[in-house]
Amino acid sequence: MKIGKQKRTDTGRKSRLNYIDFAENDGKRHRLAAFESYRKSEALAEKVRELLALDYQDKKPTADLLEWFEGQPERIQKTLTGWGLLPETAAPAVVKTITEQIEDYKTSLETRRKSESHITGTINRVKTVAAFCGWQTVADITAFDVESFIQNRQEDVSGTTLNNYITACKMFAAWLRKHRRIDDNPLKDVLETVDAELTPRGVLTPEQFQTLIEKTFASDREFYKVREKKLNFPMTGQARAVLYMVAGLTGYRRGELLAIRWADVRLDAANPVILLDASKTKGGKDAAQPLTPALVKMLTVWRQIQNPAPDAPLFPTFNRHARPSEWVRDDLKAAGLPTKDAEGRKIDFHSLRVSYISFLANSNTPMKITQRLARHSTPVLTMNIYAKVFPEQERAALACLPGADFSANIFSLVGHRHAEPVKSADVNDDKCERQRHVSVDYSGQFEGMDTKAEKGRKSVLLSKKRGFSEMGRGGFEPPTHGFSVRCSTN
């Protein structure tokens, strides 16, 4: 720890105040502006040493130290508190409400050069949870409140959104603990929910998807308000129908749909596609999703209605503040469709992408092509998480299995076997009788077989039925080659 005056870079003169240069226990260095008097600066340095010792031992400041702290200038109080060397609740002058604490946390994020979107999203989530739980001060923060908030929102938002709320609150509580504004982090044991990619989403059948598009396109219901803001233009039924159709027939995600411009839509190409460069996709790779003829017709009509500029967004009234999952549920109800699929999974906006992949998987499309169109890095994610099986496809698959003829042949054999009652005189007679019965039983199955190979197959079957095999020079004689391959159940 050093005490001295600092030279100014512009004039070369020494500063008026003495500075205390020291390092925290974790090695982080600080420079504290003290007083003009060297003795006062030296006394302040001694108190700083005490604070560092308490921080190293993880102990609370003593009453004498708190009394000294209250008598210091406000600039020193704020500096020491901001560095986390003393609890912010130590001095009555700096006791703050939860709103003020959140603003300080926002300033801290800005100082650490976090992105604007990260700061805005984190602060808004913390404010939302604080308002729901009714927090007034940091002492009101509990894990039960956060878990209650998550439980209340589970039916409305996805697993990713819930995880974002939990992460934001835990980061805020950890920051409070680091800066000694609370004695302990009450949210350290709060667990995140299931990951978004693993969250089971509902799926629409092809018939339901078509009904949703048709009913929504003809609907006169409009949505203006989104997340306490109003859209400049309403989200009409036609706009929502086009949005659902593009999402359900290309598999583009919500963020990717927001980035599509009309210049990216190649309707007049030999193979119509919607292009997106790597900077706009989730996977960081260029995307070129092919368009179906029905989607080409829909977008052609939509372009004639809008008459947009090439750089105009494909959906001008669809922005990041929108809640398309609520729109999907409302439109499903208006169309008389269920909001959950046959297995009880809820249907939201991301279900349109799930439905797109399921349409491909249930149409005998090769797995590699389905994975490529889904733009997944592995088919495990495509088939195990996204692709859902439609009941009618299950029934169609069962129809491909060997069926009625196979069962009829088996039952006819069973009927022949038990047609004649077995006469029991003694053990040997019974055995012979059964062997003769078997011979009669199988003779009808080989009528018209006059080749040596066919007689050999008959012999093998009879031998197996009797319970023994023919012996050759090398041991048991294997069955005739190709017999099982050429056997037919028909």
C-alpha positions in Angstrom: 0.0 0.0 0.0 1.5 3.3 -1.1 0.5 6.9 -0.3 1.5 9.8 -2.4 0.6 12.6 -4.8 0.0 11.9 -8.4 1.5 13.8 -11.3 -0.8 15.3 -13.8 -0.1 14.3 -17.4 -1.2 17.6 -18.8 0.8 20.0 -16.6 3.4 17.8 -15.1 2.5 19.1 -11.6 1.6 16.9 -8.7 -2.1 16.6 -7.7 -3.5 18.5 -4.7 -4.8 15.3 -3.0 -2.9 12.3 -1.8 -3.7 9.0 -3.3 -3.8 5.6 -1.7 -2.6 2.8 -4.0 -3.5 -0.7 -2.9 -4.5 -4.1 -4.0 -7.5 -6.2 -2.9 -7.1 -9.8 -1.7 -7.9 -11.1 -5.2 -5.1 -8.9 -6.7 -7.3 -6.2 -8.2 -5.6 -2.8 -7.7 -7.4 0.5 -6.8 -6.3 4.1 -6.4 -8.3 6.0 -3.8 -8.3 9.8 -3.7 -7.7 10.7 0.0 -7.0 14.1 1.5 -4.6 17.0 1.1 -3.2 16.2 4.6 -0.7 13.3 4.6 -1.7 12.3 8.2 -5.4 12.1 7.3 -4.5 10.1 4.2 -2.4 7.8 6.4 -5.2 7.3 8.9 -7.6 6.5 6.0 -5.1 3.9 4.7 -5.1 2.2 8.1 -8.8 1.9 7.9 -8.6 0.5 4.4 -6.2 -2.2 5.8 -8.8 -3.1 8.4 -11.4 -3.4 5.7 -9.2 -5.6 3.6 -8.5 -7.8 6.6 -12.2 -8.2 7.3 -12.9 -9.0 3.6 -10.1 -11.7 3.7 -11.6 -13.2 6.8 -15.2 -12.8 5.5 -16.3 -11.0 8.6 -18.7 -8.1 9.1 -17.3 -4.6 10.0 -17.2 -3.7 13.7 -19.3 -1.0 15.3 -16.3 1.3 15.6 -15.5 0.8 11.9 -19.1 1.6 10.9 -19.1 4.7 13.1 -15.8 5.8 11.4 -17.3 5.1 8.0 -20.4 7.3 8.6 -18.1 10.2 9.4 -16.3 10.0 6.1 -17.1 12.2 3.0 -19.7 10.9 0.8 -17.3 10.5 -2.1 -15.2 8.1 -0.1 -18.3 6.3 1.2 -19.5 5.7 -2.4 -16.0 4.7 -3.7 -15.4 2.1 -0.9 -18.9 0.8 -1.2 -18.7 0.6 -5.0 -15.5 -1.5 -4.7 -17.3 -3.8 -2.3 -15.0 -3.1 0.7 -17.9 -2.2 2.9 -21.7 -3.2 2.8 -23.7 -0.4 1.2 -26.2 -0.7 4.0 -23.5 0.4 6.5 -24.3 4.1 6.3 -27.8 5.5 6.4 -26.9 8.0 3.8 -26.5 5.3 1.1 -29.4 3.0 2.0 -31.3 2.6 -1.3 -34.6 1.1 -2.6 -34.6 -1.9 -4.9 -35.2 0.4 -7.9 -32.0 2.4 -7.0 -30.1 -0.8 -6.6 -31.1 -2.0 -10.0 -30.0 1.3 -11.5 -26.6 0.9 -9.8 -26.4 -2.6 -11.3 -27.2 -1.2 -14.7 -24.4 1.3 -14.3 -22.0 -1.5 -13.3 -23.0 -3.5 -16.5 -22.3 -0.4 -18.6 -18.9 0.1 -17.0 -18.1 -3.5 -17.9 -18.9 -2.7 -21.5 -21.7 -5.2 -21.9 -23.8 -4.9 -25.0 -26.8 -2.7 -25.1 -29.2 -5.5 -25.8 -27.7 -7.6 -22.9 -28.1 -4.7 -20.5 -31.6 -3.8 -21.5 -32.8 -7.4 -21.4 -31.2 -8.2 -18.0 -32.5 -5.0 -16.3 -36.0 -5.4 -17.7 -36.2 -9.0 -16.5 -35.0 -8.1 -13.0 -37.5 -5.2 -12.8 -40.3 -7.6 -14.0 -39.5 -10.1 -11.2 -39.1 -7.4 -8.6 -42.5 -5.9 -9.5 -44.2 -9.3 -9.4 -42.7 -10.3 -6.1 -43.2 -6.8 -4.5 -39.6 -6.3 -3.5 -38.9 -2.9 -1.8 -35.3 -3.5 -0.6 -32.7 -6.1 -1.1 -33.7 -7.7 2.2 -37.0 -8.8 0.5 -35.2 -11.0 -2.1 -35.9 -14.7 -1.5 -35.6 -17.8 -3.6 -39.3 -18.6 -3.0 -40.3 -15.4 -4.7 -38.4 -16.2 -7.8 -39.7 -19.8 -7.9 -43.2 -18.5 -7.5 -42.7 -16.1 -10.4 -41.4 -19.0 -12.6 -44.4 -21.2 -11.6 -46.8 -18.4 -12.5 -45.3 -17.9 -16.0 -44.7 -21.5 -17.1 -47.9 -21.6 -19.1 -47.2 -18.4 -20.9 -43.5 -18.4 -21.9 -41.0 -20.9 -23.1 -38.2 -22.6 -21.1 -35.6 -20.3 -22.6 -37.4 -17.2 -21.4 -37.8 -18.6 -17.9 -34.1 -19.4 -17.8 -33.3 -15.9 -18.9 -35.4 -14.5 -16.0 -33.6 -16.9 -13.5 -30.2 -16.0 -14.8 -30.8 -12.3 -14.7 -32.0 -12.4 -11.1 -29.1 -14.7 -10.0 -26.6 -12.3 -11.6 -28.2 -9.4 -9.9 -28.1 -11.1 -6.5 -24.5 -12.2 -7.0 -23.5 -8.6 -7.8 -25.2 -7.5 -4.6 -23.3 -10.1 -2.6 -20.0 -9.2 -4.2 -20.4 -5.5 -3.3 -21.5 -6.4 0.2 -25.0 -5.0 -0.2 -26.4 -8.2 1.1 -24.8 -10.7 3.5 -25.6 -13.8 1.5 -26.8 -14.6 -2.0 -30.4 -15.9 -1.5 -30.7 -17.1 -5.1 -27.6 -19.2 -5.4 -29.5 -22.5 -5.1 -32.3 -21.6 -7.6 -32.1 -24.1 -10.5 -32.9 -23.3 -14.1 -35.7 -25.0 -15.9 -35.5 -27.4 -18.8 -33.5 -26.1 -21.7 -35.4 -24.6 -24.6 -34.2 -27.1 -27.2 -35.4 -29.9 -24.9 -38.7 -28.3 -24.0 -41.4 -30.4 -25.6 -43.4 -28.4 -28.1 -46.8 -29.3 -29.5 -47.2 -30.1 -33.2 -49.9 -29.3 -35.7 -51.1 -32.0 -38.1 -51.2 -31.0 -41.8 -55.0 -30.6 -41.6 -54.8 -28.4 -38.6 -52.0 -26.3 -40.1 -54.1 -25.7 -43.3 -57.1 -24.8 -41.3 -55.2 -22.3 -39.1 -53.8 -20.6 -42.3 -57.2 -20.4 -44.0 -59.2 -19.2 -40.9 -56.5 -16.7 -39.9 -56.3 -15.2 -43.4 -60.1 -14.6 -43.5 -60.1 -13.2 -39.9 -60.8 -9.5 -39.3 -59.2 -9.6 -35.8 -56.2 -7.2 -35.5 -53.5 -7.0 -32.8 -52.1 -3.6 -31.9 -50.6 -3.8 -28.4 -47.4 -5.8 -27.7 -45.5 -5.7 -24.4 -47.0 -2.4 -23.2 -46.2 -0.8 -26.5 -48.4 -0.2 -29.6 -47.6 -1.1 -33.1 -47.6 1.6 -35.7 -49.7 -0.6 -37.9 -52.0 -3.4 -36.9 -51.0 -7.1 -37.3 -53.9 -8.1 -39.5 -55.2 -11.6 -40.1 -53.7 -11.7 -43.5 -50.3 -10.6 -42.1 -50.4 -13.3 -39.4 -51.5 -16.0 -41.9 -48.5 -15.2 -44.1 -46.2 -15.2 -41.1 -47.5 -18.6 -39.9 -47.2 -20.0 -43.4 -43.6 -18.9 -43.9 -42.6 -20.2 -40.5 -44.4 -23.5 -41.0 -43.2 -24.2 -44.6 -39.5 -23.0 -44.3 -38.7 -23.7 -40.7 -37.2 -20.2 -40.1 -37.1 -19.2 -36.4 -38.6 -16.0 -35.0 -35.4 -14.0 -35.0 -34.6 -15.1 -38.5 -38.1 -14.1 -39.7 -37.5 -10.6 -38.3 -34.4 -10.3 -40.4 -35.9 -11.3 -43.8 -36.1 -8.5 -46.4 -38.0 -8.7 -49.7 -34.6 -8.7 -51.5 -34.0 -12.1 -49.8 -37.1 -13.6 -51.2 -36.4 -15.0 -54.7 -39.9 -15.8 -56.0 -39.0 -15.5 -59.7 -36.0 -17.9 -59.6 -36.0 -21.3 -61.2 -36.0 -22.8 -57.7 -37.7 -20.2 -55.4 -35.9 -19.7 -52.1 -35.6 -17.3 -49.1 -32.0 -16.5 -48.4 -30.4 -15.4 -45.2 -26.7 -14.7 -44.7 -24.7 -16.1 -41.8 -25.0 -13.0 -39.6 -28.8 -13.3 -39.4 -29.1 -17.1 -38.7 -28.9 -18.8 -35.3 -26.3 -21.3 -36.5 -24.1 -18.7 -38.0 -24.3 -20.2 -41.5 -25.9 -19.1 -44.7 -29.4 -20.4 -45.3 -31.4 -21.0 -48.5 -34.7 -22.5 -47.7 -36.7 -23.7 -50.7 -40.3 -22.6 -51.1 -43.3 -24.8 -52.0 -45.6 -23.8 -54.9 -48.4 -22.8 -52.4 -46.0 -20.6 -50.5 -44.8 -19.0 -53.7 -48.4 -18.1 -54.6 -49.1 -16.7 -51.2 -46.0 -14.5 -51.1 -46.7 -13.3 -54.7 -50.2 -12.1 -53.6 -48.7 -10.6 -50.4 -46.1 -8.7 -52.4 -48.9 -7.3 -54.7 -50.8 -6.2 -51.6 -47.9 -4.5 -49.9 -45.9 -3.2 -53.0 -42.8 -3.0 -50.8 -39.3 -1.6 -51.5 -36.5 -4.2 -51.9 -35.0 -3.4 -48.6 -38.3 -3.4 -46.7 -38.9 -6.2 -44.1 -41.1 -9.1 -45.2 -43.3 -8.5 -42.1 -43.2 -4.7 -41.3 -45.6 -5.0 -38.3 -43.8 -7.9 -36.7 -41.0 -6.7 -34.3 -39.0 -8.0 -31.4 -41.6 -6.7 -28.9 -44.4 -8.9 -30.4 -45.7 -12.0 -28.7 -46.5 -14.3 -31.6 -47.1 -17.3 -29.3 -50.2 -15.5 -27.9 -51.3 -14.8 -31.5 -51.1 -18.5 -32.4 -53.1 -19.6 -29.4 -55.8 -16.9 -30.0 -56.0 -17.8 -33.7 -56.2 -21.5 -32.8 -59.1 -20.9 -30.5 -60.8 -18.7 -33.1 -60.4 -21.5 -35.7 -61.9 -24.1 -33.4 -58.6 -25.9 -33.0 -57.0 -27.2 -29.8 -54.2 -25.3 -28.2 -52.5 -28.6 -27.3 -51.6 -31.6 -29.4 -52.7 -35.2 -28.9 -50.0 -35.8 -26.3 -50.8 -32.7 -24.3 -47.9 -30.5 -25.4 -48.8 -26.8 -25.8 -48.7 -25.3 -29.2 -46.9 -21.9 -29.6 -45.1 -20.0 -32.3 -42.1 -22.3 -32.2 -44.5 -25.2 -32.8 -44.6 -24.1 -36.4 -41.0 -25.0 -36.9 -41.6 -28.3 -35.0 -44.5 -28.9 -37.4 -42.3 -28.2 -40.5 -39.8 -30.8 -39.4 -42.5 -33.3 -38.5 -44.1 -32.8 -41.9 -40.8 -33.8 -43.6 -40.2 -36.7 -41.2 -43.6 -38.2 -41.8 -43.5 -37.9 -45.6 -40.8 -40.6 -46.0 -38.1 -37.9 -46.6 -34.6 -39.3 -46.1 -33.2 -38.4 -42.7 -30.2 -36.5 -44.2 -32.5 -34.2 -46.2 -34.7 -33.6 -43.2 -31.7 -32.7 -41.1 -30.4 -30.4 -43.8 -33.7 -28.5 -44.2 -34.0 -28.2 -40.5 -30.5 -26.8 -40.4 -29.4 -28.9 -37.5 -25.8 -30.0 -36.8 -26.8 -33.5 -35.9 -29.8 -35.8 -36.8 -30.2 -36.6 -33.1 -31.6 -33.2 -32.5 -33.8 -33.4 -35.6 -35.3 -36.8 -34.9 -35.3 -37.1 -31.1 -36.4 -33.5 -30.2 -38.2 -31.9 -33.1 -39.7 -34.7 -35.3 -43.1 -35.9 -34.0 -45.0 -38.9 -35.3 -48.6 -38.4 -36.6 -51.0 -41.2 -35.5 -52.1 -41.9 -39.1 -48.5 -42.5 -40.1 -48.1 -45.0 -37.3 -51.2 -46.9 -38.6 -49.8 -46.7 -42.2 -46.5 -48.1 -41.0 -48.3 -51.1 -39.3 -50.1 -51.9 -42.5 -46.7 -52.5 -44.2 -45.9 -55.4 -41.7 -46.7 -59.1 -42.7 -50.3 -59.5 -41.9 -53.4 -61.6 -42.5 -51.9 -64.2 -44.8 -49.0 -64.9 -42.5 -51.4 -65.4 -39.5 -53.8 -67.5 -41.5 -51.0 -69.9 -42.5 -49.9 -70.3 -38.9 -53.4 -71.0 -37.7 -54.0 -73.5 -40.5 -50.9 -75.4 -39.4 -52.1 -75.5 -35.8 -55.5 -76.7 -37.0 -53.9 -79.6 -39.0 -51.7 -80.6 -36.2 -54.6 -81.1 -33.8 -57.0 -82.4 -36.3 -56.3 -86.1 -35.4 -56.3 -87.2 -31.8 -53.1 -88.9 -30.6 -53.5 -92.6 -29.6 -51.4 -93.5 -26.7 -50.5 -97.2 -26.4 -47.0 -96.9 -25.0 -44.3 -94.3 -25.3 -42.7 -95.7 -28.5 -46.0 -96.1 -30.3 -47.0 -92.6 -29.3 -43.8 -91.2 -30.7 -44.1 -93.0 -33.9 -47.8 -92.0 -34.2 -46.8 -88.4 -33.7 -44.1 -88.6 -36.3 -46.5 -90.1 -38.8 -48.9 -87.4 -38.0 -46.2 -84.8 -38.7 -45.4 -86.5 -42.0 -49.0 -86.2 -43.1 -49.2 -82.7 -41.8 -46.3 -81.3 -43.9 -46.8 -83.4 -47.0 -49.5 -81.1 -48.3 -47.1 -78.1 -48.0 -44.7 -79.6 -50.6 -47.0 -80.7 -53.4 -45.5 -80.2 -56.8 -41.9 -80.2 -55.5 -40.0 -82.7 -57.5 -36.4 -81.3 -57.5 -33.7 -82.6 -55.3 -33.2 -79.3 -53.5 -36.9 -79.1 -52.7 -36.9 -82.7 -51.3 -33.9 -81.7 -49.2 -35.8 -78.7 -47.7 -38.7 -81.0 -46.8 -36.3 -83.3 -45.1 -34.9 -80.5 -43.0 -38.3 -79.3 -41.9 -39.3 -82.8 -40.9 -36.1 -83.4 -39.0 -36.6 -80.1 -37.0 -40.1 -81.0 -36.2 -39.1 -84.5 -34.9 -36.5 -82.9 -32.6 -33.3 -84.3 -34.3 -30.9 -83.4 -37.1 -29.3 -85.5 -39.8 -25.7 -86.4 -39.1 -23.0 -86.1 -41.7 -19.3 -86.8 -41.8 -18.4 -83.5 -40.1 -21.2 -83.5 -37.5 -24.6 -81.8 -37.9 -25.5 -81.1 -41.4 -26.5 -77.5 -42.0 -29.7 -76.6 -43.7 -29.8 -76.1 -47.4 -28.3 -72.8 -48.4 -30.8 -70.1 -49.3 -33.8 -71.9 -47.8 -34.7 -69.2 -45.3 -34.1 -66.4 -47.8 -36.5 -67.9 -50.4 -39.1 -68.8 -47.9 -42.2 -66.7 -48.3 -45.0 -66.0 -45.9 -47.5 -65.6 -48.7 
